[in-house]
Amino acid sequence: MDNNRTVDSPATVGLRGRCPRCGEGHLFKGYLSFRPSCEVCGLDFRFIDSADGPAFFVMSIVGIVVVALAMWVEFAYEPPMWVHAALWVPLSIVLSLVLVRPLKGMMAALQYSNKASEGRFR
């Protein structure tokens, strides 16, 4: 087993917001901003470039969930439009905020494990 790899899967480590190499250090210094490096193993996090990947997955997941629920409520209860607005706008916001950080961490961990940015700083 590679000594630079964690025993957990990259997806699990990323979803927890941990360092993709050691699995112990914190990946984030704020809600969405990455630390400069891991405080445990010293891995430089400058390689991370998640770009719009997390936003795409958040929009896709939230869109599928909210549209499916909205259609079910519409066909089952036929509520007025204000009920739809009152239900689905807050749910969309909350789901987006809950999902964006773990998915951003997972994208960073997968990027590290797949050596997606190897040679970037040569």
N, C-alpha and C positions, 0 to 999 in steps of 0.2 A: 504494500500500500504506500502511496506517495505521502511523505511526511508533510508536505505543504497543503494537503487536502484535509478537510474536516470529515468526521465520520457521518455527519448528517448530509442529506442530499442538498444540492445547491438551492432547490426550490424551498425546502424547509428553512434553511438558514436565512435566505433572502426574505421570506415571509415574516420571519421573526425580527428582521432588521439587524442581523448580526454580520460580522466580517465573513466574507466568503472563503477566506483561507483558514482561519483558526476557529470560527464559529462562536467566539467568545466576545470580541470587541464589538462596540456599537458602530453601525454603519451611518446613522444619521446624527447630525448635531442639532437639527431643528425638526420641524414637521416634514419637510421635503428636501432639505439641503444636506448634502453628504459631508462627513467629516473629512479633513485633509488626509488622515491616515488612521489606521487601527491603533487604539491605545494599548492593545495587548501584544500583537505580533508585529506591528509597524508597517503593515501593508499599505502602500501608497494608493489612495483611492482616485488619483487623477485619471486612471484608465477608464473610469465609469462614464459612459455616455448613453444614457437610457433614451434620450431624445423624446419622441412622441409615443414610444411604445406603451408605457403604462397608461397614458391617456386614451389610446386606442382601445386597449383591453377594458379599461373602466367604462368607456362609452358603450362598448359592445355588451358587456355583462349587465350594466344598469339598464340599457335600452331593452334588452331581451326580457329581463325581470319585470320592469315597469310596464312595458307594452303587454306582456302576457297577463299580468294582474289587472291592468286597466280593461283589457278585453273581457276577462272573466267577470269583473264587477259590472261592466256595461251590459253584458248578455244576461247575467243572473239577476241584476237589480234595476237596471235602467235608471241610474240616478241622474240628477241635473248636472250640467257641466261644472258648476262651482264645486261640487263634491269631488269630481275628478281632479280639479285644480288643487283643492285642499289636500287630497291624498297623495297625488303623484309628484307634485313639485317638491314637497319636503322629503319624500322618500328618495327621489332622485338625488337631491343634494346630500342627504345623509349617507346613502350608499356610495356615492362618489368619494366623499371624504373618508369613509371607512376603508375603501378599497385601494385608493391611490398610493398610499405609503407602502403597504405590503407588496403590491405589484411592482412598484419602483425598486424595492429591495430585491425582489425575486429576479427582475431583469438584470440588476447589477451582479447578483450572484451567478446567474446563468452566463452572463458575459464573461465573468472571471473563469468559470469552470470550462467554458468552451474556448478560452483564449481568443476571444473575439477582437480584442484590441492589441494583440501581440505585435510588437514592432512599431507601435504608435509613437513611442517616445524615444526612438533610436536616433 
